Amino acid sequence: MAKAPAHAFASTLKTFKTASGKSGKYWSLKELAKQYPSVERLPVSIRIVLESVLRNCDGQKVSAKHVEELAHWAPNAERTDEIPFVVTRVVLQDFTGVPLLADLAAMRSVAGKLGKSPKTIEPLVPVDLVVDHSVMVDYYGTPKALDLNMKLEFQRNNERYQFMKWGMQAFDTFGVVPPGFGIVHQVNLEYFARGVYKSPADKSDKPVYYPDSLVGTDSHTTMINGIGVVGWGVGGIEAEAAMLGQPVYMLTPDVVGFELTGKLREGVTATDLVLYVTSILRAEKVVGKFVEFFGPGAASIAVPDRATIGNMAPEYGATMGFFPVDEMTVAYFEGTGRTKEEVERFEAYYKAQGLFGMPNPGDIDYTKVVKLDLGTVSPSLAGPKRPQDRINLGDLSTKFAELYSKPNDANGFNQPADKLKLRYALPRNGQDGDTDVAPPPPGSPRPVIEMVANRPTKEAAHVAGKPLSAAESEVTIGNGDVLIAAITSCTNTSNPSVMLAAGLLAKKAVEAGLKVKPHVKTSLAPGSRIVTEYLEKAGLLPYLEKLGFYLAGYGCTTCIGNAGDLTPEINEAITKNDLIGAAVLSGNRNFEARIHPNLKANFLASPPLVVAFAIAGNVLTDLMTQPVGKGKGGKDVYLGDIWPTPKEIDQNLRFAMNAKSFRANYDKVKTDPGKFWSSIKGTTGQVYDWPKSTYIAEPPFFEGFQMTPHASDAGIKGARIMALFGDSITTDHISPAGSIKESSPAGIWLKAHGVAKADFNSYGSRRGNHDVMVRGTFANVRIKNLMIPPDANGTQEEGGVTLFQPGGEKMFIYDAAMKYMAQDVPTIVFGGEEYGTGSSRDWAAKGTQLLGIKAVVARSFERIHRANLVGMGVLPLQFRGADSWQTLGLTGQEQIDVVIGGELKPQMDVKLVVHRPDGSHQEVTVRLRIDTPIEVDYYKHGGILPFVLRQLLAA
């Protein structure tokens, strides 16, 4: 048997000792620095990647040259070196995890058909899936909400959960955290992350230890950066490759240093800080870069606050928002229940590597340094359509009033200014405004009010000409009304300081006699059960409940688009009167139609501000100068009267970090997963039998699979334009998300397959069925295809439609795609800046490919979506300089050629040839955004999945 080649850097393998005298081996970066002195001044995040490259240097996938290139990382060098990064583990959430599992199952089916062992397809690193995206806020404002919502969740998702249980028994390294435990990122922080790892195969007395690192199928995987773990979000497509032994390939990144100084002022929350950071870094254009925080201000920030900042990296566009390991990280590990042995090993390892402690200014060479004095941060929100659009709390009411009548292209709502203050009556049937009422039957929203008519109130009588009686106008709805107030999402519900602040504010509000407005849908969806436990111990949960913030579920809920519906009366009032309703949520995403299809203004805010706006009831209320509401005896109560002090928050933080509670909670994942989960019966066997289902179907990506890829010409000829989009087209616009409209192609298909409207569930829950998903691609109700001419008022039509050419017949994008494919006509999509911003939704790329779209041409791409397009065999092309589809004068009637001269190479220039209806043509040079040599291989194989499958089967 051939002897394994000697490690090129064998001399760097050293021994470290823990405080209690236990030993372990490690690949020493200090030792490597003797050969490459510049290693000592590398950013901490780069050094952790370098350790992986050094440790995995096998002379094949990872070479000595890779180690040398990364050791010579220079702050401002041209980024041409491709680094293979082998991650320690992979984390999935259920929306992306189910289609990924379906792809693995399909690979096993292919292996079986080719006479290979199905076990050839097996994750080579630990894979953890957390079911957190499926619970919806159907029930709220009642003590029974959690149980009722979970019952509905399991009814709706039984087929998906059966499939997950099959995966658990079929794959040796695949584990599932069932519904009801928490949000994937908080579970990752509190439970999965162990600091340092060793290979399960390493049984020696002195095993080799290495840092935790990961990729996850959710862009907010970066939350883990708050505890010094290198990790980021990738599409499910890339995650599969990482699971199956492929390194994560990337160009060596720029690293922007973010120096924090000073201290947050009283009344300013971690949420306010993260909205500042997001706004600053989005303006700095850090897409595809690492951001590393340092300085005395960074050292003073609590670990949950660091995690909050790391969580928002996708919103500022960075690959990571990284905080190095220090004493506060060690204390967090102790407080969240890691064993003494694990904590000792973690601390000793990082100190041995020279990676322990928050760097000071001047310690490290960064590409660029950005600075923020924490003392300048003020209370803020972000919105109404993007998380980077920060608004000072005191400016929100005037900003909303401005945007109300601004045109769509100025981020406005294009409404007549004189309609802003009109209100419409929603008469109630004997309800007293208390939100704790009996729940509705399964599948229907809880009625808060029953509407008799949509008529302007007295306030607007001079416009409408008919005043209403006091009884009729008791409950009204108007522009800027907060219709959803949700304490939701991983960003903030994992942070004890802001969650306790919400509870304390609720307590003071209740004691002052304040109530939540009756039109507000309130919900509390914490990141883990630990949150509920410390709110109960602090005696604050009853006050949140008194204001309607009953526990609705442990999951993403509102932030992921699972807010549940509003009452039919409110929906009718919005659509009939074209009202601009608002949501205020403690989430990280507020893109158009994400929260609710009928709510056009969505604001991100801290949990205490969510409670305050639920009480105020309208974003036109200036909470800095006007009362939040009227309390006992009709007395005006101001935000300052109920805002908690730092001392009050600190006094309650002792309830939040209890190691025994954390251990007891997460032990139940195995010992007590819950009655609903235990009742699910999954099929068994190594190959899935694909029973008939509208939730799970064998994906079509391996149809006609052969061991040798089909030779294909990378160029495109005679393509039609499917869509012309503006800037900031997000994966929420592209990928199917949220509720399924009955009249949409997906709704029509479901009805044809015997699914009642009440059982449609969400697109996210049906991501394991390509027939549903492809019909929902580019079907967002707020997407604007600029091929469609605006109306006489300049308003652009919304929805997933296009003009089929030739002839210009208007139809759904899906229907047009099927017609083009039937005629063997390729199609192309054009976009503007930041194409593909948003969640790392693999279906944004999968759906694009299944619609027959061969290329996307844009001014710039977000990192994950660009990689996903390549991973699905779709060409991403980027305009150069000031070029755009607008400067080319495209209308959608043209035909397009993509001419690639010579062999396909990373980031080469290619020609776009525009053929106009009058017979003329025009050429423009664009940049091919296949960025690395491995991506060239992926593209030539028809995508990353066929590439990896061929490698596994060949081995």
N, C-alpha and C positions, 0 to 999 in steps of 0.2 A: 504493500500500500504506500502511495507517495506521501512523503513527509510534508506537513504544512510549512509554507515558507516562513522564515523568521520575520517577526514584526519589525518594520523599518525603524521604529522608535522604541525598541524594547527597553532601552535604558531608562525610559521615563516612567516605568511601572514601579511604584514606590509603596510604602506601608504607612498607614496612619493609625493612631490609637485614640480611643474614646476616653472620657474622664474616668470611667470605671475600669480601664485597662484592656478592653477588648480591641482586637486588631482587625484591620481590613486592608486590602490593596486598592490602589487607585492610579489612574494615569495622570501623572503630575504635570500641570501647566507650568509650575515654577521650574521644573527640570527642563521642560521644552524651551523655556525662556533663556536658558543658558546657550542654546543653539540659535534662538531667534529672540533677541533682547526686546524687540518692540512688543512682544506679547504682554509684558508688564503694564503697558499703557493702553491696551485694547479695552473697549467698552466691556463691562461685565457680561452682557448678553452675548457678545461675540465670543468671549472666552468659553462660555458654556457650550455654544455650538462647536467651537474648536475642540473641546474635550470629546464630544461625540465623534467628530471626524478622526481625531487621534486614536481613540479607543477602537473604532471600527475599521481602521486602516488595514485592509486585507489584501491590497495589491490588485483587487479586481473592481468591485463597485466603488471602493474608496482607496485612493492611491496616496503615496507619499507626497505627490505633487499637490493634491488637494490640501493636505496638512500645511505644506509650505506656503501655498497661496493664501490660505486664511490666516496663518501666522503673520504674514506680511500685509494684512489688511491696513490700508491707509485711509485716513478720514475723507479725502477728496479725490480718490482715484476714480478712473472710469470703471464702471461696473461691468466687467466682461467675464469674470471667473464664476463658473457654476459649481456650487458646493452641494455634495450629497449629505444630507442631514438625516441620520437614523434616529428616530424618536423612540422613547421608552414605552409609550402606550398610546392608545386612541380612545377618545370619548365621543359618544353619540347621543343625540336626543332623538326622540321617537319619530318626528316628522321626517328627518333625514335618515335615521337609522333603519326604518322599515324598507325604503327602496334600496338601501345599501345591502341589507340582508337579502332582499329579493334578487339583487345582482349576484351575490355570492351563491344563492340557491340555484340561479340560472347557470352559473359557471359549473356547479356540481352536476347539473343535468347534462351539460356539454361534455364534461369529463366522462360521465357514464356512457353517453352515446358513442364516444370515441374509444371505449374500452379501457379507459384509465380508472384508477381508484378515485372515488369521490373525495376521499380524505386528502388527496393532493391539494384541494382547495381548503385551506385552514389558516385562520389568523395566526401569525407568528409572534405577535405581541399581545399583551392583555387588552381586551376591548370591553368597555363598560358602556351600557346604554341606560339612560334614565328616561322613564316615561313621564314627561312633564309638559308636553305641548298639546295634549288631547282634552284636558278638562276645560269646559266652557262655563261661563257665568249665565246659566239659564235661570237659576234660582239665586236670589240675593235678599238681603234685608230680613233674614229669618234665621233662627238658631239651627234650623234643619238644612241650610243651604249646602254645606259641605257634603253631607251624606246624600242628599238628593242629586247634586251635581255629579258625584262619583257614580251613583247608580246609573244615571243617564250616560255617563262616559263609558261605562262597561257595556251597557246595552248597545251603544253605537259602535264600539270598537272591538267587539268580541272576536271577530275574524282576524283583526290585526294582532290582538294579544295571543290568540292561538298560534299564529305564525311566529311571534317572538318566542313562545315557549318551545316550539319546534327548534328554533335556532339555538336556544340554551342547551338542549340535549344533543344537538347535532355537532356543535363546534365546542372544542375543549376550552377555548380561551375567551368565550363570549358570555358575559354576565349581564343581568338586567336588574335595575332598581325599579320596582313596580310603582304604579301611580300612587300618589298620596304621601310620598316621602319628601319631595321638594323639587327645586329647579336644578337642572344639570350642573350649572356653574357653581351654585352654592354647595351642592353635594360634592362636587369636585374639590372645592376649597376645604370643606369640613371633613371629608371622608376619604376620597380616592387618593389625594396627594399624600405621599409618604416621605417626601424630602429627598432621600436617596434610595436607590434600588440595587439589587444584584440579580443576575440571571438565575432563573429557577434551576437551570442545569448545572450551576456552579455549586458543588457540594463540598468544596475544600474548607479547611480550617480558617483560611484567610481569603474569603471570597473577594472578588473585584466589585467595588461599589461605584456608582455613577449617578449623576444628578437626574432628577425627574425631568422629563420633557414630553411633550405630546402635541398632537394635532387633534382637533375636534370638528365635528360637522355642524358647528354653530359658530358664527363669526364672533360671538361674545365669549368664546373659549379663552380669550385674552384676559378674562377676569383672574385667571390663575397667575398672571404676571405679578399680581400684588404680593405674592409670597415667594418671589424670586424664581418661579418656574418659567422656562422658555417654552412657549406654546402659543398657537394661534389657530384661527379658524380656517378650514379648507372646505372645498366642496366634498360631497360624499364620494365623488369620483376619485379625488386625490386620496381621501381617507382609506378607500379600499386598497389602493396601491400600497399605502403605508402599512396597513394591516397584513398585507400579503408579502412583506419583505422588501418592498421597494423603498429606498431612501426618499425623503422629501427633497426634491431638487430645487435650488433657488440660486439666483444671482447674489453674490455677496452684497448686503444692503448698506446704504448710508445709515448712520446712527446719529440721530438728533438728540443732543443732551438737553434736558429740560431742568434748569436750575430753579429750585424753589427756596425762597427765603421768607422770613417773617412768620406771622401767625394769623390764623383766621380770627376775625372780629366776632364779638358776641352776636348771636342771632344768625350767623352765616353757617350753612350746612355743607356737608361733603357733596351733596347734589349741586349746590351753587358753585362749588369749586370745579366740579367736573364739567359743568356747562361752560365755565370760563376756559378751561383747558381745551375743550372741544372746539370752541370758537377760535381760539388762538392758533391751534395746530391745524385746523382745516384751512385757515388763511395761509399758513406756512407751507402748504402743499406737501404733506408728509406721506402721501400714498406710496405704499411699497417699502417704506422705511421703518427701521426700528426707532422707537422713542425710548430713551432711558432717563429716568428721573434721578436727581442727585441733589446734594446740598443739604444744609441744616434744616430747611423747611421740609424736605422729603423725609429726613430722619425723624422729624417730630410728628409726622402723620401716622395715625393708627392704621393697623393692617387692613381692617375692613374699608377704610377710606381709600387706601392704596388700591384695593381690589375694585372699588367703585370706579376709580380713574382708569385702571387697566381694562375694565369691562367695556368702556366707551371707545376703545381704540378703533373699532370699525367706523364709529361716527366721526372721528377726526381723520380716518383714512389710513392710519399706520398699521403695519403688520403686527406690532406689539406696543404696549405701554408698560414698560418693565421697571420694577423696583428691585434692587439687589437685596440679598438676604442680610439681616442684621439681628440685634438682640430682640427687637419687637416681633420679628418673624418667629424666632424661637419661642417667645412667650405665647404667640398665637397657637403654635403647634401644641404646646403644653395645655393651654386653655380649651382646646377643641378635642382633647381626649387621645392624642397619640401616646404611645407607650413611652416610658422613660428611656428604654433602650433605643427606640426610633429617634427620639429627640436628641439624645446624646450623640448618636451616629451622625445625624444631620448636621449638628453644630460642629463636630470634630472634622467632618469631611470638608465643609466649606472653609474652615479655618486653615486646614492643611493645604487646600488649593489656593489660598490667598484671595478668596472670593467673598470673605465675610466683612460686613460693615458698609455703611452708606458712603460712597465716594464724596470727597470734598471738591470744590472748584479747583481746577488745575491738576487733579490726579489723573485724569483720563483725556485722551485725544478724541474729540467728537467731530463729526462732519460739520456741525453747526451747534451753537448753544442758544436756546431760547430761555428767557427768564420771566418769572412771575413772583411778585411780592404778595404773599397770601393775605396781607392786610388790606389789599386793594379790592378783594373779592366782595361782592354785594349780593343780596338775595335776587334770584333770577329764575326765569322760566326759559323754555326754548320752543320755538314754533313759528307759525302754525302748521308748517308742512315739512320742516327739516330740523334735525337735532342740533345742527351747528348754528342755527339762527337764534342766538341768545338775546333775551330781552330783560332789561332790569325790571324787577317787580313793579316799581312805581311807574313804568312806561307802558305796561301791558294794555291798559284801557285805551290810551290814545293810539297805540300801535294797531290794535284791533280795529278801531274806528277808521284809521287811515287805510288799512288793507281792505276793509269792507268794500270800498268803492274804487280801489286801484285795479288796473287791468290784470288779467291772468299772467301775462309775461313779466309783471313786476311783483309776482308772488301774491297778488291780491285776489279778490273774489268777484270783482267786476259787477257790483250791485249798485243801484241808485242810492246815493247818500241819504235821501229823504226817507228811505225805508228802514234805516238802521234801528231806530227806536220803536218801531211798530211792534206791538205784542198781540198775540192771538189767544183767545180764551179756550181753556180745556176744562170745562165744568166737571166737577167731581160728584160721585154718588155717595154722599154721606161719609166720606173719609176725612180723617182729622189731621192728615199730614204725617202721622206716625208711619215709619217705613216697615214696621214689623207686622206684616199681614200674612194671611194664609197663602201658601204657594199655589201656583197653577198646576193643572195636570201636566204630565211629562211632555216636553217638547215645546211648550208655549211660554212666552215671557210673562213675568209676574205683573199684573196690572196695578199700577199705582193710581192711575186716574182714568176716568172714562170720558172721552170727548163727545160733546153733543154737536158742536159747531166750530168752524174756524173763522172767527171774526175778530177784527181789531178791538182792543179794549178802549176804555175811556181816554186813556193817555193819547190815543191816536184817533179819537172820534172826529176831530176836525178834518182828518184825511178821509176816513171811511164814511162819515156822515151819519153814523148810528151808534150812540153810546150804549153800553151794556149795563145791566143792573149789577149791584154788588155781589149778588149770589152767583150770577153768571160768570163774573170775572174773577172768581176766587183763585183759580189756578190759571196762569197764563204761560205762554211760551213765546220766546223772542230770540232775536239774533244775539249771539254771544252767550246764551244760556249754557251752563254746564249740565250736560245731559248724562255724561258718564264721569264719575270721579272714582278712580281705581288706584289703590295701593297695590302695585303689581310689579313683577319683573325682577330678574336677578340683580339688576344694577343697584337698587336701593333696599330691597327687602332682605338682603343678606347683611345689611349694615345696622348694627344695634343702635347707634347714636341717632340715626334719623327715624328708625322705627319707634324707639322710645319717645322721641320728640313728637311723633304723630300721636302716640298714646297720651302723652302729657297735655298736648294741645286739646285733644278730645275731652280730657278730664276737666280742664279749665273751662272749655266751651259749655259742657253740660252743666257745670256748676253755675255758670253765668246765665243759664237759661236759654242757650242758643239751640236751634234745630237746623237740620239739613232741609233744603228746599224740596218740596214733594216731587218735582220733575227730575231729580238727580238719581241716577242709577249708581249706587255705592257698592263697592266690593273690596274685600281684603284677601289677597292671595300671596301669602308669605313664601320666601325661598326655601324654608324647611320647617319641620315641626318644632325645631328649637326656638324659632321666633315666637310661636304661640305660647310655648312654655314660659319664656322669660316675660312676655307681656302679661301672662296670667299671674306669675310670681310677683311682678311689680304692681299688680292690682289695676292695670290699665285697660285690659281687654274689655271689661264691661262698659267702659266709657266709649270706646270705639263702636261697640255694638249698639249703644244707645243712639248713636248718630247714624246707624244703618250699616256700619262697616263690619258686618258679620263675616266670619271666615267662609269664603266661597270655594276655595280649593288650594291645593299646594301645586302650583304650576304657573306657566307663563301667562295664562288667561288673556287679559286685555292687551298686553303688550305685543302678543303674537297674532292678535286679530280674533281671539276667542272671547270677546266681550259679551257674547250673546246678543240677542236682539233687544231693541227698545220696544215699548208698547206699540201696538198698531196705530193708536191714536196719535202718538208723538211722531211716528214715521209719516203718517198721512199729513200732519201739520207741517212738517219739514218740507216734504215734496210739493205739497199744494201751494205753499207760500214762499218756496225757494229760500228757506231760512238757513243761516249759517250757524249751525249748532256747534258746541265745543265739547271736547273731552279734556280732562286734566288727569294725567296719570304719572306715576313715579317710574316710568319705563325709560327705555333708551331709543325707541323708534316711534316716529309719528308721521311717517310718509303717507301720502294721499291714499285714502280708502283702507288703510291698514287697520285702524281701530274699529271703525264701523262705516259701511258704505255711505250712510247718510250724514255723517259728521265731517265737515270740511275743515274745521279748525281744531287742531289737536296740540296740546301743550304738555311738555315734559316738565315736571316739578318735583320737589322733595315731598316725601310723605306728609309732613305737617302742612305744607301748602295745599296738597290734595284735599285734606280735611277742611282747611280754611275756605277753599273755593267751593267745596260742596255746600258749606253753610252760606256763603255769599250768593252762590247760585248763578253768577254771571261774570264773565271775564271783563265786562265793562266797569265793574266795581274796582276802584283803585284802592287796594288793600293798604297802601302806605298812608293814605289820607282820609279814606272813607270808612265807616263802620263795616265790620264783617256782617253784622246783623243786629237785630234788637233782642235783648235778653229780658230778664225778669223786670216786670214793671215798665216795659217798653223802653228800657234804657239802651242807648247806643253802646255797643261793645266793639272795641277796636282790636286789630291784630296784636298790637303791643300788650293789650290786657291779657291775652291768652297764650302768648308765645312763651315756651319754656326757657328757663335760664340754663346756662352751661352747668351750674351747680346741680340743678334738678336732674339733668340728664346724667351727669357723672354719678350721682347717688344711686341711680337705677342700673348703671352699667354692670354692677356686681352680679345682677341676675343673669347676665347674658353669656358669661364665660364660665361654664361649669363642666369640667372634663367628664365627670360621671354621667351627666345628662347626655352629652354627645355620644359617649360609648354605648349607653343604654339604647339611645334612639337608633343608631345605625346597626347595632346587633340584630335589630328586628328585621332588617332587610332579608336575612336568611331564616331567622327563627319565627318571625310573625309578619309575613308579607301582606296580611290582610285577607279578610273573608272573600272579597271580590276576586282578587288575584288567585287565591288558592282554588277557587271554583272553576277557573279556566282550564279546559282540557285541550292540550295541543297534540298534534300527530307526532309520531316518532319515526325514526329511520334517518339514514345519512343523506338521502335525496328526497326533496320535497315533492309531493304528489300533485300540487297545483289544483286543488278542488275549485269548482266554479265559484267565483266571488267577484263582487264589484269593488272590493277593497284591495285584494292581492291578485296579481296576474303575472304570469311569466313574462319578463321584459323582453322586448324585441331586439335588443342590442347585439345578440349573438346569432341572429337568424343567418343561415348560410355560412356559419363559421368554418374556416379552414385554417390549417396550421400555417400556411403561407398567405400573407396578406395580398389582397388584390392590388395589382399595380394601378395607380390612379394618377391622373394629371392634376396637379395642384391648382392649375388655372381654372377660370370659370368663363363660360362664353354664353352670351345672350340672356343674361339673368334679368328678371323683372324685379322691380322694387316693391317689397312687401309693405314697408313703412318708412316714413320720414319722421324722426323724433327730435325733440329739443334736448336741452341739458337736463342732467340729474334724473335720467330714466333709471329707476331702481329695480332691484330684483323683485320688489313687491309689485312693480308694474308688469314685469315680464312673467314671473313665475306664478302659477296658480296659488292663491292664498285667500284665506277668509271664507266667507259663505259662498255657496253656489247658487247663482241666479237661475230661476226656473226656465227663463226664456233663453239662457245661454246654451251654446253647443253642448257643454258638459251636463247641464240640467236636462236638456232634451234627450241625451244619451241615457242618463240615469232613469228617466221616466220610461223610456223605451225598454229598459231592462227591469221594469217592475218595481222601481224604488220610488216610494211616495215622497213628496216634497218635505214632509216632516222628518224623513229619515236621510235626507241628503248629507247631513253632517257637513264637515268643512273640506276644502281642497287638501289641507294639510293632512287630514286623517286618511285621505284616499291617495296618498302619494305612492302607494304600492301598486296602483293601477294606471298604466300608461294611457289607456283609452280615455279615462277621465282627465288626466293631467295634460295631455297634448291639446285637448279641447279647451282647457283653461289657460293655455299659454298666450300671453299678450291679450288677455281678456279682462284685465282690471277695469272697473267702471270709471276710473279717473284718468286712464291713459289717453293721451291725445296724439293721434296720428295726423301729422300736419299735411299729409296728402289731401285730407278732406278740407275743402275751402271753409273758412269761418262764415258765420251767418251775418246778417246786415248790421248787427250790433258789435261785430268783431269777436263774438264768443266762439271758441273752438269746440267742436263736438267732442264728447268724451265717450270712451268705450273702445273695445277691441275690434274695430272695423277697418277695412281698406277699400281701395278702388281696384277691382280686377281689370287687368290690361290684356289686350287692347279693349277699348270700349268704355272703361271707367265705371262699370257696374259696382255699386256699393254692397258689400257683404262682410260677414264675420271673417276675421283673419284666418281662422281654422278652415272655413269653407273655401276661401280663396286658395289656401295652401294645398288642399286636396285637389282642387281643379288644376293648379299649376303642376303638381306632381303627376297627375294623370296624363298631362300633356308632355311630361319629361322636361319641364322648364324649371331651371334653378332660380332661386330667389335670394335677394340681399336686403338687409336692413341697414338704414343709416341713422346715426345718432349724433349727439353733441358731446359736451363735457361730462365727465364722471359717469359714463355709461356703465350700468351694473352695480351702482352703489347699493349697499344694503346687506341683508342677511345672505349667508353663504348658501343660497338655495341651488342645489345641483339641478333641480328641474328647470331653472331659468335657462340652463344650457342644454339639458336633455330635450326639453320641449322645443327649443329652437332647432335642434337637429332633426327631430321627428317631423317638424313642419316643412322640412326640405330646404331650410335656409342654409346656404353654403358659406356666407360671410357676413360679418357685421363690421361696418365702417363707421368709426366715431372719432371725435376730437381727442378723447382720452378715455381710458378704461379703469375701473376699480380692479384691484389685484386679483381677488378670488374669482370673479366672474370671467375675467380674461383667461385665467388658467383653466377654468371649467370649459370654456368654449373650445380651447385647444384640445382638452381632454375628451371632448365629444366629436372631434374632427371638423369643427367649424373654424374658418379663418377669421381671426381678429385683425383688422386693418386700421391704422391710425393716420388721420390727416396730418400733414406737416405744416408748420408755420401757422398762417392765418387762414389756410384752406378749410372749407367746410362744405356740406351739401348745399348750404345757402349761397355761398360764393360761386358754386357751380350752377346755380339756378335750377336745381332739380325740382320737378313737379310730381314725379311718380310715373310719368308716361314714357320715360326713357328705358333703354336696355343697356345693361352694363357688362363689360368684359373685365376680368382680372387677369392680367398678363404677367406671368412669373418667368423671367428670363433666366435660364440655367438651373442649376441644382438648388433645391430649397435650403436656405441657410437662415439662422436666427437673425431677426431684426433687419432683414434685407429690404431694399427698396423695390417695390413692384408698381406696375402701371395700372391705373384705373382708366378704362376707355368708356366714355359716355356717348351712346348713340341716340340722337334725338329723333323725334317723329318726322322732322322735316328733312332727314337724310344727313344732316351735319353730324360731326363727332368732335369730341374734345378729350384730351388726355391730361391726367394729373398723376403725380407720383405720390404714393402713400407708403407708410412704413408697415412691414409685416410684423405683428406683435406675437409671433412665436419666438419667445425670448431666449431659449436655451437649446443646446443640442438634443437633450432628452425629449424636449417637446417636439422637435422635428421628427423623432422616432415615433412618438405617440401619434402625431398627425398622419404619418405614412402608414401606420397600422390601422387607421380608421378610428383612433381614440385610445385612451389609456387602458380601458378595460380589455379590449382584444389583445393589446400589447402584453399586459401582465398575464393574461390567461395563456397566451402562447409560451411565455417564459416558464410558467409553472408546469404546463403539460410537457414541455420539452425536457425539463429537469427530471 
